[in-house]
Amino acid sequence: MDPYKVLQVDPEAEDEVVQAAYRRLAQKYHPDVAGLAGSDRMASINAAWELLRDPVRRASYDRERRTSSPPVDRTPDRSAPHPGSGPQPPRGRPQETVSADWASGRSGAGSGYDPARMGAADGYAAAGPPPGNASGSVLTFGRYANWSLGEIARRDIDYVEWLDRMPIGRPYRDEIDVILRQAGRRRSVSSTDDQRRGLFRRR
């Protein structure tokens, strides 16, 4: 069983991508939703998540995966139509992959994304060790794990904007707001806008 295939994620996907994929599949195949038909699939999904959620076990699996050749899947495809029953999907179509730099939608120089680090050095995320001169909260997830928000802002302000839009960034909202205002990425709210009440707000 390849846990990455089970969860339908790229082997170089970040932890939050893997977690989001697990939650999506768990909602789809949970026995309360899919009935008994989804119980086997749910067992595989849970087993894959248990392996990939643990950084030590995932790193060990990744090392084994790199050193051994990928197993050939000989399971017959029962979803394929019988010959002559209609048009068949083209064979040999390359599998779609998830961009390793999905978080900011950028890659290359200046983005903080270094493809050479994606499968290397245990203990560091894709961006490598923090550059120093930390300021603000330190992230414990993603490509900038162990970096402070100030260090990330100096390297990749787009990532800070992405974090501001994501639920995972909620604990850091106030700090992110200050950073984005200082960087000129967010306009200040005028006093009239600040005093205006929303339609459903209690006055």
BALOBA-1460 file (C-alpha; in Angstrom, 3 decimals):
// residues 203
<rec num="1" residu="m" x="0.000" y="0.000" z="0.000"/>
<rec num="2" residu="d" x="1.369" y="3.393" z="-0.998"/>
<rec num="3" residu="p" x="-0.094" y="5.880" z="1.520"/>
<rec num="4" residu="y" x="0.459" y="8.774" z="-0.894"/>
<rec num="5" residu="k" x="-1.676" y="7.074" z="-3.541"/>
<rec num="6" residu="v" x="-4.331" y="6.197" z="-0.963"/>
<rec num="7" residu="l" x="-4.601" y="9.834" z="0.148"/>
<rec num="8" residu="q" x="-4.160" y="11.088" z="-3.449"/>
<rec num="9" residu="v" x="-1.313" y="13.472" z="-2.624"/>
<rec num="10" residu="d" x="2.127" y="14.090" z="-4.046"/>
<rec num="11" residu="p" x="4.944" y="12.423" z="-2.055"/>
<rec num="12" residu="e" x="6.471" y="15.868" z="-1.541"/>
<rec num="13" residu="a" x="3.239" y="17.431" z="-0.261"/>
<rec num="14" residu="e" x="3.470" y="19.400" z="2.943"/>
<rec num="15" residu="d" x="1.898" y="18.167" z="6.168"/>
<rec num="16" residu="e" x="-1.140" y="20.437" z="5.947"/>
<rec num="17" residu="v" x="-1.848" y="19.229" z="2.402"/>
<rec num="18" residu="v" x="-1.765" y="15.607" z="3.560"/>
<rec num="19" residu="q" x="-4.043" y="16.421" z="6.491"/>
<rec num="20" residu="a" x="-6.536" y="18.237" z="4.260"/>
<rec num="21" residu="a" x="-6.578" y="15.291" z="1.836"/>
<rec num="22" residu="y" x="-7.205" y="12.859" z="4.690"/>
<rec num="23" residu="r" x="-10.112" y="14.917" z="6.020"/>
<rec num="24" residu="r" x="-11.670" y="15.225" z="2.563"/>
<rec num="25" residu="l" x="-11.488" y="11.479" z="1.923"/>
<rec num="26" residu="a" x="-12.621" y="10.614" z="5.459"/>
<rec num="27" residu="q" x="-15.755" y="12.710" z="4.980"/>
<rec num="28" residu="k" x="-16.437" y="11.003" z="1.655"/>
<rec num="29" residu="y" x="-15.825" y="7.384" z="2.656"/>
<rec num="30" residu="h" x="-16.837" y="7.363" z="6.335"/>
<rec num="31" residu="p" x="-19.188" y="4.387" z="6.950"/>
<rec num="32" residu="d" x="-21.874" y="6.787" z="8.218"/>
<rec num="33" residu="v" x="-21.862" y="8.394" z="4.753"/>
<rec num="34" residu="a" x="-20.783" y="5.652" z="2.343"/>
<rec num="35" residu="g" x="-22.210" y="2.706" z="4.299"/>
<rec num="36" residu="l" x="-20.475" y="-0.680" z="4.394"/>
<rec num="37" residu="a" x="-19.137" y="-0.116" z="0.878"/>
<rec num="38" residu="g" x="-16.794" y="2.565" z="2.204"/>
<rec num="39" residu="s" x="-15.516" y="0.677" z="5.256"/>
<rec num="40" residu="d" x="-12.611" y="-1.041" z="3.455"/>
<rec num="41" residu="r" x="-11.595" y="2.202" z="1.778"/>
<rec num="42" residu="m" x="-11.849" y="4.023" z="5.109"/>
<rec num="43" residu="a" x="-9.558" y="1.454" z="6.747"/>
<rec num="44" residu="s" x="-6.924" y="2.083" z="4.053"/>
<rec num="45" residu="i" x="-7.317" y="5.857" z="4.420"/>
<rec num="46" residu="n" x="-6.865" y="5.643" z="8.207"/>
<rec num="47" residu="a" x="-3.792" y="3.405" z="7.860"/>
<rec num="48" residu="a" x="-2.217" y="5.810" z="5.352"/>
<rec num="49" residu="w" x="-2.917" y="8.793" z="7.600"/>
<rec num="50" residu="e" x="-1.455" y="7.048" z="10.666"/>
<rec num="51" residu="l" x="1.799" y="6.533" z="8.765"/>
<rec num="52" residu="l" x="2.075" y="9.978" z="7.177"/>
<rec num="53" residu="r" x="0.976" y="12.045" z="10.175"/>
<rec num="54" residu="d" x="4.010" y="10.890" z="12.200"/>
<rec num="55" residu="p" x="7.097" y="12.805" z="10.923"/>
<rec num="56" residu="v" x="9.493" y="10.032" z="11.982"/>
<rec num="57" residu="r" x="7.501" y="7.233" z="10.342"/>
<rec num="58" residu="r" x="6.934" y="9.327" z="7.215"/>
<rec num="59" residu="a" x="10.649" y="10.136" z="6.887"/>
<rec num="60" residu="s" x="11.511" y="6.451" z="7.322"/>
<rec num="61" residu="y" x="8.944" y="5.445" z="4.696"/>
<rec num="62" residu="d" x="10.219" y="8.102" z="2.292"/>
<rec num="63" residu="r" x="13.785" y="6.802" z="2.656"/>
<rec num="64" residu="e" x="12.660" y="3.238" z="1.919"/>
<rec num="65" residu="r" x="10.565" y="4.469" z="-0.983"/>
<rec num="66" residu="r" x="13.530" y="6.275" z="-2.556"/>
<rec num="67" residu="t" x="15.869" y="3.295" z="-2.260"/>
<rec num="68" residu="s" x="13.469" y="0.645" z="-3.543"/>
<rec num="69" residu="s" x="11.823" y="0.533" z="-6.939"/>
<rec num="70" residu="p" x="8.092" y="1.317" z="-6.916"/>
<rec num="71" residu="p" x="5.907" y="-1.802" z="-6.745"/>
<rec num="72" residu="v" x="3.865" y="-2.687" z="-9.798"/>
<rec num="73" residu="d" x="0.147" y="-2.534" z="-9.111"/>
<rec num="74" residu="r" x="-1.371" y="-5.665" z="-10.647"/>
<rec num="75" residu="t" x="-4.883" y="-5.104" z="-9.332"/>
<rec num="76" residu="p" x="-7.369" y="-5.324" z="-12.221"/>
<rec num="77" residu="d" x="-9.212" y="-2.109" z="-12.995"/>
<rec num="78" residu="r" x="-12.855" y="-3.031" z="-12.456"/>
<rec num="79" residu="s" x="-14.060" y="0.461" z="-13.349"/>
<rec num="80" residu="a" x="-12.826" y="0.196" z="-16.945"/>
<rec num="81" residu="p" x="-15.562" y="-0.623" z="-19.490"/>
<rec num="82" residu="h" x="-15.534" y="-3.992" z="-21.239"/>
<rec num="83" residu="p" x="-14.011" y="-4.051" z="-24.721"/>
<rec num="84" residu="g" x="-16.484" y="-2.948" z="-27.334"/>
<rec num="85" residu="s" x="-18.873" y="-1.344" z="-24.818"/>
<rec num="86" residu="g" x="-17.945" y="2.228" z="-25.744"/>
<rec num="87" residu="p" x="-15.020" y="4.634" z="-25.856"/>
<rec num="88" residu="q" x="-12.214" y="3.769" z="-23.483"/>
<rec num="89" residu="p" x="-9.951" y="6.241" z="-21.687"/>
<rec num="90" residu="p" x="-6.520" y="6.701" z="-23.271"/>
<rec num="91" residu="r" x="-3.868" y="4.434" z="-21.796"/>
<rec num="92" residu="g" x="-0.555" y="5.722" z="-20.544"/>
<rec num="93" residu="r" x="-1.969" y="9.107" z="-19.547"/>
<rec num="94" residu="p" x="0.353" y="10.719" z="-17.016"/>
<rec num="95" residu="q" x="-1.009" y="11.049" z="-13.508"/>
<rec num="96" residu="e" x="-1.723" y="14.590" z="-12.378"/>
<rec num="97" residu="t" x="0.487" y="15.784" z="-9.580"/>
<rec num="98" residu="v" x="-0.044" y="18.367" z="-6.884"/>
<rec num="99" residu="s" x="2.317" y="21.313" z="-7.049"/>
<rec num="100" residu="a" x="4.780" y="21.215" z="-4.178"/>
<rec num="101" residu="d" x="4.523" y="25.012" z="-3.968"/>
<rec num="102" residu="w" x="0.743" y="25.210" z="-3.868"/>
<rec num="103" residu="a" x="0.741" y="27.404" z="-0.785"/>
<rec num="104" residu="s" x="1.758" y="30.643" z="-2.461"/>
<rec num="105" residu="g" x="1.196" y="29.678" z="-6.092"/>
<rec num="106" residu="r" x="4.788" y="30.573" z="-6.908"/>
<rec num="107" residu="s" x="8.024" y="28.743" z="-7.473"/>
<rec num="108" residu="g" x="11.615" y="29.568" z="-8.162"/>
<rec num="109" residu="a" x="13.807" y="32.366" z="-6.911"/>
<rec num="110" residu="g" x="12.435" y="34.578" z="-4.177"/>
<rec num="111" residu="s" x="9.540" y="32.282" z="-3.292"/>
<rec num="112" residu="g" x="11.327" y="30.412" z="-0.510"/>
<rec num="113" residu="y" x="10.703" y="27.156" z="-2.370"/>
<rec num="114" residu="d" x="13.801" y="25.095" z="-2.996"/>
<rec num="115" residu="p" x="13.070" y="21.885" z="-4.947"/>
<rec num="116" residu="a" x="16.425" y="20.416" z="-3.918"/>
<rec num="117" residu="r" x="15.345" y="20.397" z="-0.254"/>
<rec num="118" residu="m" x="11.966" y="18.716" z="-0.706"/>
<rec num="119" residu="g" x="13.208" y="15.223" z="0.093"/>
<rec num="120" residu="a" x="16.346" y="16.030" z="2.057"/>
<rec num="121" residu="a" x="17.649" y="16.719" z="5.555"/>
<rec num="122" residu="d" x="15.321" y="15.443" z="8.236"/>
<rec num="123" residu="g" x="14.480" y="18.067" z="10.831"/>
<rec num="124" residu="y" x="14.004" y="20.957" z="8.384"/>
<rec num="125" residu="a" x="11.065" y="21.864" z="6.196"/>
<rec num="126" residu="a" x="11.425" y="22.658" z="2.491"/>
<rec num="127" residu="a" x="12.642" y="26.201" z="3.144"/>
<rec num="128" residu="g" x="15.531" y="24.942" z="5.278"/>
<rec num="129" residu="p" x="16.708" y="26.324" z="8.601"/>
<rec num="130" residu="p" x="15.480" y="29.772" z="9.656"/>
<rec num="131" residu="p" x="17.842" y="32.603" z="8.626"/>
<rec num="132" residu="g" x="17.974" y="34.166" z="12.095"/>
<rec num="133" residu="n" x="16.788" y="37.467" z="13.577"/>
<rec num="134" residu="a" x="13.450" y="35.925" z="14.590"/>
<rec num="135" residu="s" x="10.475" y="38.156" z="15.319"/>
<rec num="136" residu="g" x="6.937" y="37.106" z="16.158"/>
<rec num="137" residu="s" x="5.362" y="33.674" z="16.514"/>
<rec num="138" residu="v" x="7.184" y="30.606" z="15.215"/>
<rec num="139" residu="l" x="5.309" y="28.280" z="12.847"/>
<rec num="140" residu="t" x="5.273" y="24.545" z="13.560"/>
<rec num="141" residu="f" x="3.985" y="23.413" z="10.163"/>
<rec num="142" residu="g" x="4.489" y="23.769" z="6.435"/>
<rec num="143" residu="r" x="7.555" y="24.662" z="4.398"/>
<rec num="144" residu="y" x="8.511" y="27.384" z="6.912"/>
<rec num="145" residu="a" x="8.353" y="25.197" z="10.036"/>
<rec num="146" residu="n" x="10.540" y="26.661" z="12.822"/>
<rec num="147" residu="w" x="10.610" y="30.101" z="11.113"/>
<rec num="148" residu="s" x="9.127" y="33.158" z="12.807"/>
<rec num="149" residu="l" x="6.508" y="35.226" z="11.000"/>
<rec num="150" residu="g" x="8.972" y="38.121" z="10.723"/>
<rec num="151" residu="e" x="11.560" y="35.905" z="9.015"/>
<rec num="152" residu="i" x="8.942" y="34.574" z="6.604"/>
<rec num="153" residu="a" x="7.735" y="38.100" z="5.788"/>
<rec num="154" residu="r" x="11.253" y="39.161" z="4.849"/>
<rec num="155" residu="r" x="11.667" y="36.128" z="2.552"/>
<rec num="156" residu="d" x="8.174" y="35.417" z="1.153"/>
<rec num="157" residu="i" x="5.419" y="37.960" z="1.866"/>
<rec num="158" residu="d" x="3.061" y="36.057" z="-0.467"/>
<rec num="159" residu="y" x="3.157" y="33.098" z="1.926"/>
<rec num="160" residu="v" x="2.101" y="35.415" z="4.755"/>
<rec num="161" residu="e" x="-0.837" y="36.601" z="2.621"/>
<rec num="162" residu="w" x="-1.773" y="32.979" z="1.896"/>
<rec num="163" residu="l" x="-1.575" y="32.161" z="5.612"/>
<rec num="164" residu="d" x="-3.912" y="35.079" z="6.322"/>
<rec num="165" residu="r" x="-6.561" y="33.508" z="4.062"/>
<rec num="166" residu="m" x="-6.271" y="29.969" z="5.442"/>
<rec num="167" residu="p" x="-7.959" y="28.573" z="8.591"/>
<rec num="168" residu="i" x="-4.571" y="27.307" z="9.780"/>
<rec num="169" residu="g" x="-3.423" y="30.929" z="10.053"/>
<rec num="170" residu="r" x="-6.203" y="32.062" z="12.411"/>
<rec num="171" residu="p" x="-4.072" y="31.935" z="15.592"/>
<rec num="172" residu="y" x="-1.660" y="34.398" z="13.956"/>
<rec num="173" residu="r" x="-4.273" y="36.797" z="12.470"/>
<rec num="174" residu="d" x="-3.305" y="39.852" z="14.533"/>
<rec num="175" residu="e" x="0.424" y="39.493" z="13.844"/>
<rec num="176" residu="i" x="-0.211" y="38.838" z="10.144"/>
<rec num="177" residu="d" x="-2.420" y="41.928" z="9.954"/>
<rec num="178" residu="v" x="0.382" y="44.120" z="11.320"/>
<rec num="179" residu="i" x="2.941" y="42.564" z="8.938"/>
<rec num="180" residu="l" x="0.735" y="43.059" z="5.875"/>
<rec num="181" residu="r" x="-0.041" y="46.668" z="6.782"/>
<rec num="182" residu="q" x="3.655" y="47.445" z="7.265"/>
<rec num="183" residu="a" x="4.425" y="45.824" z="3.905"/>
<rec num="184" residu="g" x="1.733" y="47.904" z="2.188"/>
<rec num="185" residu="r" x="-0.246" y="44.783" z="1.289"/>
<rec num="186" residu="r" x="-3.350" y="45.877" z="3.195"/>
<rec num="187" residu="r" x="-4.925" y="49.301" z="3.379"/>
<rec num="188" residu="s" x="-5.924" y="50.725" z="6.733"/>
<rec num="189" residu="v" x="-9.626" y="50.745" z="7.530"/>
<rec num="190" residu="s" x="-11.052" y="54.263" z="7.568"/>
<rec num="191" residu="s" x="-12.795" y="55.472" z="10.692"/>
<rec num="192" residu="t" x="-16.170" y="55.486" z="8.918"/>
<rec num="193" residu="d" x="-15.706" y="51.883" z="7.745"/>
<rec num="194" residu="d" x="-14.620" y="50.868" z="11.231"/>
<rec num="195" residu="q" x="-17.737" y="52.352" z="12.815"/>
<rec num="196" residu="r" x="-20.150" y="50.972" z="10.242"/>
<rec num="197" residu="r" x="-22.078" y="47.989" z="11.533"/>
<rec num="198" residu="g" x="-22.755" y="44.883" z="9.490"/>
<rec num="199" residu="l" x="-26.297" y="43.888" z="8.587"/>
<rec num="200" residu="f" x="-26.496" y="41.106" z="11.170"/>
<rec num="201" residu="r" x="-24.251" y="42.536" z="13.872"/>
<rec num="202" residu="r" x="-25.640" y="43.382" z="17.278"/>
<rec num="203" residu="r" x="-25.695" y="47.149" z="17.755"/>
